[in-house]
Amino acid sequence: MDTFLSPDQLALRAEVREYLDAAYPPERVVEMERDETFPDDFWAECATRGWTGLPVPVEYGGRGGGVLDLCVFVEEVAKTCISLSTLYISATIFGSHALHICGTDEQRSTLLPGIASGRVRFALAMSEPGAGSDFASMTTEATTSGDAWRINGLKGPISGAERADVVITAARTATFEDSRQRGITLFLVEAGTPGMTFERRRFAAMKALVVNNVSYDDVEVPDVARLGDRDDGWLNLARLMDIERTAASAQMVGVAQATLDEAVAYAKVRRQYGQPIGHYQAIGHPLADGLTDINASRMLIWAAARKRDLEGPCPLEASMAKLFATNMASRVASVAMQTAGAVGYEANSHFVRRLLEARGGELGGGTSQIQRTIISRRMGLR
Ligand SMILES: Cc1cc2nc3c(=O)[nH]c(=O)nc-3n(C[C@H](O)[C@H](O)[C@H](O)COP(=O)(O)OP(=O)(O)OC[C@H]3O[C@@H](n4cnc5c(N)ncnc54)[C@H](O)[C@@H]3O)c2cc1C
């Protein structure tokens, strides 16, 4: 598999692994997840080593990395802790790519250097409690009085919102009889803008990340904070979703690989009936299937990433990568947990945590059913 990566990508992966192994031993990850604490030293290190600048173009102080570079990075981080990689995706990838897709020159030159240096973090607020898969049914509204907008509504669940400096907020600005998707506009809403408040949502996993509902009560933003053309937010988000889905899939490979590695190590030392349990075909074959699935998933993800880097939009490839990776991670995590018997089922066990992380992957960025709908539509079936 490594023959598909460049020397720079292999070096990046090795550097990330070395740092995380030293700074984040398993017991530290358990503590962070239990106490819902996001480690600021991770962000500081990402900034120092230039990782926050990975998705940012060189002319804005970044490293100008492509989507494949990002996939290599987030897979490695997710092996250690998916809360870290998810915050990275929201804070840097969403911000830099959204600005690249539809930002103005002024927005790019104001915000991209901050992302690259780790000073500015983003979050993306599309979903609402009443509008998840059917995101076009959103009720958050923005009304204009000329050179300013007032936003009212409730967004959530939003990853890392209370840790963000800028929340990209999707709001309805018009309705069109011929299209439910038209009439949505994106805004760059700065944290601390009066009327914006955060409430924590508590999920079964990814607790160190912190996920919020964000309430907008007459939040006023200037027209220069509009991101992209008025009423065209859906199109821009669709282009961003290609990257989000591809990177989120890479996280799932990281989760699956980490839990499989632990299960294999356990199967080699745990003895029952006088032999290591890994000698039993009933244990070894599902683990072999797991490794095969993980590598198949990597190929789909890297193919989507390469297409995005070389040719542009890749909605079909990104949805296939996400559908396969998230289902695969749930299967592998379940096999890994079964391999470890009662040890795998203990409270705070990494096996339980990773199974829950894998299940979460089947929700964010569009559920598995929605990915199937996108794929079947591209096959001309609906
Ligand atoms: C931890 C976490 C972090 C998140 N972070 C963000 C974020 O940063 N920003 C953001 O905007 N959103 C975020 N989300 C929201 C996420 O995108 C939504 O959860 C997702 O889109 C699904 O919406 P829903 O949960 O409302 O489920 P629903 O849309 O209510 O769906 C419920 C079930 O019905 C199924 N379903 C719905 N419609 C159909 C259909 N037409 N055909 C077949 N099945 C269907 C779904 O697949 C699902 O199984 C996050 C979610 C989680 C869990």
The ligand as an ORCA input file, in Angstrom:
! r2SCAN-3c Opt
* xyz 0 1
  C     -20.875     13.481     16.661
  C     -21.568     14.247     15.579
  C     -20.966     15.396     15.075
  C     -21.627     16.141     14.088
  N     -21.028     17.285     13.618
  C     -21.680     18.049     12.707
  C     -21.106     19.278     12.253
  O     -19.969     19.636     12.613
  N     -21.819     20.056     11.413
  C     -23.062     19.703     10.965
  O     -23.648     20.464     10.215
  N     -23.628     18.534     11.362
  C     -22.974     17.707     12.230
  N     -23.540     16.523     12.655
  C     -24.878     16.181     12.207
  C     -24.916     15.058     11.172
  O     -24.504     15.540      9.919
  C     -26.347     14.483     11.175
  O     -26.457     13.732     12.372
  C     -26.636     13.628      9.973
  O     -26.737     14.405      8.814
  C     -27.949     12.835     10.138
  O     -28.988     13.662     10.562
  P     -29.894     13.246     11.833
  O     -28.981     12.804     12.911
  O     -30.809     14.364     12.097
  O     -30.685     11.960     11.370
  P     -32.054     11.944     10.509
  O     -31.871     12.748      9.275
  O     -33.187     12.265     11.393
  O     -32.117     10.409     10.109
  C     -32.518      9.395     11.033
  C     -32.388      8.051     10.307
  O     -33.249      8.053      9.146
  C     -32.478      7.802      7.989
  N     -33.044      8.573      6.867
  C     -33.360      9.884      6.847
  N     -33.837     10.229      5.636
  C     -33.784      9.121      4.876
  C     -34.117      8.825      3.525
  N     -34.603      9.760      2.689
  N     -33.929      7.551      3.073
  C     -33.443      6.582      3.898
  N     -33.097      6.810      5.193
  C     -33.284      8.056      5.664
  C     -31.058      8.242      8.323
  O     -30.086      7.595      7.489
  C     -30.969      7.815      9.790
  O     -30.641      6.450      9.890
  C     -22.897     15.734     13.602
  C     -23.461     14.556     14.103
  C     -22.819     13.820     15.071
  C     -23.465     12.554     15.583
*
